[in-house]
Amino acid sequence: MSDKVRIVEVGPRDGLQNEKTPIPIEMKLRFIQSLVDAGLHEIEATSFVSPKWVPQLSDAAEMWPQLPVGPKFSALVPNLKGLARALEVGVSRIALFTAASEAFTLKNINMSIDQSLDVFEDVVCGFREKMPQGWVRGYISTAFECPYGGRIEPKQVVAVAKKLRDIGVDEVSIGDTIGVAGPEEVKALTSALLNDVPIGSVTYHFHDTYGTAIANVAQALELGIRSFDSSAGGLGGCPYAPGAAGNLATEDLVYFLDRTGLQPNIDKLRLARASLEILSSIGRPPFGKAQLAQLAASETCPR
């Protein structure tokens, strides 16, 4: 198993999409540049979704050409209309979003899982025509439990992952959307997935609603998984548990990996400072424990 761990920073997209306070494009660009300066070079920057549904990311087409040169940037693309907008500005790495729960997809996108996959197949085909060397990620939300439908069996997740792979998705990001999973559930799901999906094509996207995200990362690492999503400053709440923590904080992930001996090449203090302006603008204190510790140690912790 490789000791190189891949971190996909999702703060600029997943971390901001549900925030009601408008964030200026200049602030978003400073945030992204700070993440790059800290050493993060794979970043999901925005989403080409309808501005009506996600006004926070309505500046996607304007922002994309202004992103720093060098890092691998990706964008969420929900449908063919979003794909057309993304291709106009040269997006070469896209992400699609479905779920392992029928109740969740029906509630959120008014489609069944199979209907969403039919849409995605058209999106992937259209994308490959224009970007033959492009890269596609498929998100599988509610992989452990659904806020509407309850517990999810591993076989449900595997079935969706296989279908995504069949339509040409390069990797699947397995999401614990409401942050309830524990290590044993991660073990069971991973074991099931790896019977049908190459290990290098699996990423985990943990939320830290109940404080189990790092324990889940540790379990996934033991099973050979080497790719994880996270969000600087813990940006992105859990909409199904008001007031609870959302995404796994990148600072916590980086610190854990470093102490585990995997040593990601990331400047921890720069990373701790990267989200401060955004957090201040939306009225939230720093969330990640490692971020708070780094800031306190550098005597810059906001009070």
C-alpha positions as CSV (number, residue, x, y, z in Angstrom):
1,M,0.0,0.0,0.0
2,S,1.2,3.5,-0.9
3,D,2.1,5.9,1.9
4,K,1.1,8.8,-0.3
5,V,-2.3,10.2,0.8
6,R,-4.3,12.3,-1.6
7,I,-6.3,15.2,-0.1
8,V,-9.1,16.8,-2.1
9,E,-10.0,20.1,-0.7
10,V,-13.7,20.8,-1.1
11,G,-14.1,23.9,1.1
12,P,-14.6,26.4,-1.8
13,R,-17.5,24.4,-3.2
14,D,-19.0,22.1,-0.6
15,G,-18.0,24.3,2.3
16,L,-19.6,27.5,0.9
17,Q,-22.6,26.3,-1.1
18,N,-25.1,26.4,1.7
19,E,-23.9,29.7,3.3
20,K,-26.5,32.4,3.1
21,T,-24.1,35.3,3.6
22,P,-22.9,36.4,0.1
23,I,-19.1,36.0,-0.3
24,P,-17.4,38.3,-2.8
25,I,-15.5,36.6,-5.6
26,E,-12.3,38.4,-4.6
27,M,-12.6,36.8,-1.1
28,K,-13.1,33.3,-2.6
29,L,-10.1,33.7,-4.8
30,R,-8.0,34.8,-1.8
31,F,-9.2,31.7,0.0
32,I,-8.3,29.4,-2.8
33,Q,-4.9,31.1,-3.3
34,S,-4.2,30.6,0.4
35,L,-5.1,26.9,0.2
36,V,-2.7,26.6,-2.7
37,D,0.1,28.5,-0.8
38,A,-0.4,26.1,2.1
39,G,0.3,23.1,-0.3
40,L,-3.1,21.9,-1.4
41,H,-3.1,21.3,-5.1
42,E,-6.3,19.4,-5.7
43,I,-9.3,21.6,-5.0
44,E,-13.0,21.5,-5.9
45,A,-13.5,25.2,-6.6
46,T,-17.1,25.7,-7.5
47,S,-20.3,24.4,-9.0
48,F,-22.0,25.1,-12.3
49,V,-25.4,24.6,-10.8
50,S,-28.3,27.0,-11.5
51,P,-27.9,30.3,-9.6
52,K,-31.5,30.0,-8.6
53,W,-30.7,27.0,-6.5
54,V,-27.2,27.9,-5.2
55,P,-26.8,31.7,-5.4
56,Q,-23.5,31.5,-3.5
57,L,-21.8,29.9,-6.5
58,S,-23.5,31.9,-9.2
59,D,-20.1,33.4,-10.0
60,A,-18.6,30.1,-11.2
61,A,-18.0,31.1,-14.8
62,E,-16.6,34.5,-13.8
63,M,-14.2,33.0,-11.2
64,W,-12.9,30.0,-13.1
65,P,-10.6,31.9,-15.5
66,Q,-9.1,33.7,-12.5
67,L,-8.0,30.6,-10.6
68,P,-4.3,30.1,-10.0
69,V,-2.3,28.2,-12.7
70,G,-0.9,24.9,-11.7
71,P,-3.3,23.1,-9.2
72,K,-5.9,20.6,-10.3
73,F,-9.2,22.3,-10.0
74,S,-12.6,20.6,-10.4
75,A,-16.2,21.7,-10.5
76,L,-19.5,20.1,-9.7
77,V,-21.7,19.8,-12.9
78,P,-25.3,18.7,-12.2
79,N,-26.6,18.4,-15.8
80,L,-26.0,19.1,-19.5
81,K,-26.8,22.8,-19.0
82,G,-24.2,23.1,-16.3
83,L,-21.7,21.1,-18.4
84,A,-22.1,23.6,-21.3
85,R,-21.3,26.5,-19.0
86,A,-18.3,24.6,-17.5
87,L,-16.9,23.7,-20.9
88,E,-17.2,27.3,-22.1
89,V,-14.6,28.3,-19.5
90,G,-12.4,25.3,-20.0
91,V,-13.2,23.0,-17.1
92,S,-11.4,19.7,-17.5
93,R,-12.2,18.0,-14.2
94,I,-15.9,17.6,-13.3
95,A,-17.9,16.0,-10.5
96,L,-21.4,14.5,-10.5
97,F,-23.7,14.0,-7.5
98,T,-26.0,11.1,-6.7
99,A,-26.8,9.1,-3.6
100,A,-27.2,5.5,-2.4
101,S,-30.7,6.4,-1.0
102,E,-33.8,6.7,-3.3
103,A,-35.5,8.9,-0.7
104,F,-32.6,11.3,-0.7
105,T,-32.3,11.7,-4.5
106,L,-36.1,12.1,-4.8
107,K,-36.1,14.8,-2.0
108,N,-33.1,16.7,-3.3
109,I,-33.1,16.4,-7.1
110,N,-36.6,15.0,-7.8
111,M,-35.2,12.0,-9.6
112,S,-34.7,8.4,-8.8
113,I,-31.1,7.1,-8.6
114,D,-31.5,5.4,-12.0
115,Q,-32.9,8.6,-13.5
116,S,-29.9,10.6,-12.1
117,L,-27.5,8.1,-13.6
118,D,-29.2,8.4,-17.0
119,V,-28.6,12.2,-16.8
120,F,-25.0,11.6,-15.8
121,E,-24.3,9.2,-18.7
122,D,-25.3,12.0,-21.1
123,V,-23.1,14.4,-19.2
124,V,-20.1,12.1,-19.2
125,C,-20.5,11.4,-22.9
126,G,-20.8,15.1,-23.7
127,F,-17.8,15.8,-21.5
128,R,-15.6,13.1,-23.1
129,E,-16.4,14.4,-26.6
130,K,-15.0,17.8,-25.7
131,M,-12.4,16.8,-23.1
132,P,-11.1,13.3,-24.1
133,Q,-8.4,13.5,-21.4
134,G,-10.7,15.0,-18.8
135,W,-11.4,13.5,-15.4
136,V,-14.8,12.7,-13.8
137,R,-15.7,12.1,-10.2
138,G,-19.0,10.6,-9.0
139,Y,-20.2,11.5,-5.5
140,I,-22.4,8.9,-3.7
141,S,-24.1,10.7,-0.9
142,T,-25.8,9.1,2.1
143,A,-23.6,6.0,1.9
144,F,-24.2,5.0,5.5
145,E,-27.5,6.5,6.5
146,C,-30.1,8.7,5.0
147,P,-32.0,11.4,7.0
148,Y,-35.2,10.3,5.3
149,G,-34.7,6.6,4.6
150,G,-32.6,5.4,7.5
151,R,-29.6,2.9,7.4
152,I,-28.1,2.1,4.0
153,E,-26.8,-1.4,3.3
154,P,-23.3,-1.6,1.7
155,K,-24.8,-3.5,-1.3
156,Q,-26.8,-0.4,-2.2
157,V,-23.6,1.7,-2.3
158,V,-21.8,-0.9,-4.3
159,A,-24.6,-1.0,-6.9
160,V,-24.4,2.7,-7.5
161,A,-20.6,2.7,-7.6
162,K,-20.6,0.0,-10.2
163,K,-23.1,1.9,-12.4
164,L,-21.0,5.1,-12.1
165,R,-17.9,3.2,-13.2
166,D,-19.9,1.7,-16.1
167,I,-20.8,5.1,-17.4
168,G,-17.1,6.2,-17.4
169,V,-16.6,7.9,-14.0
170,D,-12.9,7.8,-13.0
171,E,-13.4,7.7,-9.2
172,V,-16.2,7.5,-6.7
173,S,-16.3,9.7,-3.6
174,I,-18.2,7.9,-0.8
175,G,-20.0,10.4,1.4
176,D,-21.2,10.0,5.0
177,T,-23.6,12.9,4.4
178,I,-25.0,13.2,8.0
179,G,-21.7,12.2,9.7
180,V,-23.1,9.2,11.7
181,A,-20.8,6.3,10.6
182,G,-18.3,4.6,12.8
183,P,-15.2,2.6,11.9
184,E,-16.9,-0.8,11.8
185,E,-19.4,0.5,9.2
186,V,-16.5,1.9,7.2
187,K,-14.8,-1.5,7.4
188,A,-17.9,-3.3,6.1
189,L,-18.5,-0.8,3.3
190,T,-14.9,-0.7,2.2
191,S,-14.7,-4.5,2.1
192,A,-17.8,-4.7,0.0
193,L,-16.7,-1.9,-2.4
194,L,-13.3,-3.3,-3.1
195,N,-14.8,-6.5,-4.5
196,D,-16.0,-4.5,-7.5
197,V,-14.3,-1.1,-7.5
198,P,-10.5,-0.6,-7.8
199,I,-9.0,0.7,-4.6
200,G,-7.4,3.6,-6.4
201,S,-10.8,4.8,-7.5
202,V,-12.3,5.2,-4.0
203,T,-12.3,8.4,-2.0
204,Y,-14.0,8.9,1.3
205,H,-15.9,12.1,2.2
206,F,-16.5,12.1,5.9
207,H,-18.5,14.5,7.9
208,D,-17.7,15.1,11.6
209,T,-21.2,15.6,13.0
210,Y,-20.5,13.2,15.9
211,G,-16.8,13.5,16.1
212,T,-16.0,10.2,14.3
213,A,-14.5,11.4,11.1
214,I,-10.8,10.9,12.1
215,A,-11.6,7.5,13.5
216,N,-13.2,6.6,10.2
217,V,-10.1,7.9,8.3
218,A,-7.9,5.7,10.4
219,Q,-10.0,2.6,9.6
220,A,-10.0,3.4,5.9
221,L,-6.3,3.9,5.9
222,E,-5.9,0.4,7.5
223,L,-7.8,-1.0,4.6
224,G,-5.6,0.7,2.0
225,I,-7.7,3.7,1.1
226,R,-5.4,6.7,0.3
227,S,-7.8,9.4,-0.8
228,F,-9.9,11.7,1.3
229,D,-12.0,14.8,0.9
230,S,-11.9,17.6,3.5
231,S,-12.8,21.2,4.0
232,A,-10.5,23.9,5.4
233,G,-11.8,25.4,8.6
234,G,-14.5,22.6,8.7
235,L,-16.5,24.8,6.4
236,G,-19.8,23.3,5.4
237,G,-22.4,22.4,8.0
238,C,-24.7,19.4,8.2
239,P,-28.1,20.7,7.0
240,Y,-29.8,17.7,8.7
241,A,-28.4,18.4,12.1
242,P,-28.6,22.2,12.7
243,G,-25.6,23.4,14.8
244,A,-23.6,20.3,14.3
245,A,-20.2,20.1,12.7
246,G,-20.1,19.4,9.0
247,N,-17.2,18.4,6.8
248,L,-14.0,16.9,8.2
249,A,-11.6,19.8,8.7
250,T,-8.6,19.7,6.5
251,E,-6.4,20.9,9.4
252,D,-7.5,17.9,11.5
253,L,-6.9,15.5,8.6
254,V,-3.5,16.9,7.9
255,Y,-2.4,16.8,11.5
256,F,-3.6,13.2,11.9
257,L,-1.8,12.1,8.8
258,D,1.4,13.8,9.9
259,R,1.3,12.2,13.3
260,T,0.6,8.8,11.7
261,G,3.8,9.1,9.7
262,L,2.3,9.8,6.3
263,Q,3.5,13.4,6.4
264,P,1.6,15.4,3.7
265,N,3.7,18.2,2.4
266,I,1.4,21.0,3.7
267,D,2.2,24.0,5.7
268,K,0.0,23.6,8.7
269,L,0.1,27.2,10.0
270,R,-0.7,28.6,6.5
271,L,-3.5,26.1,6.2
272,A,-4.9,27.1,9.6
273,R,-5.0,30.7,8.5
274,A,-6.4,30.1,5.0
275,S,-10.1,30.1,6.0
276,L,-10.0,32.8,8.6
277,E,-11.3,35.6,6.4
278,I,-14.1,33.5,5.1
279,L,-15.1,32.3,8.6
280,S,-15.1,35.9,9.8
281,S,-17.3,37.0,6.9
282,I,-20.0,34.4,7.7
283,G,-19.7,34.9,11.4
284,R,-18.4,31.5,12.4
285,P,-15.4,30.7,14.6
286,P,-12.7,28.2,13.5
287,F,-14.0,24.7,14.0
288,G,-11.2,22.2,13.5
289,K,-9.3,21.3,16.7
290,A,-5.9,21.3,14.9
291,Q,-6.7,24.7,13.4
292,L,-7.5,26.2,16.8
293,A,-4.3,24.7,18.3
294,Q,-2.2,26.0,15.5
295,L,-3.6,29.5,15.7
296,A,-3.3,29.6,19.5
297,A,0.3,28.4,19.2
298,S,1.0,31.3,16.8
299,E,-0.9,33.8,19.0
300,T,-3.3,34.7,16.1
301,C,-6.4,32.9,17.3
302,P,-9.4,35.1,16.9
303,R,-11.2,36.0,20.2
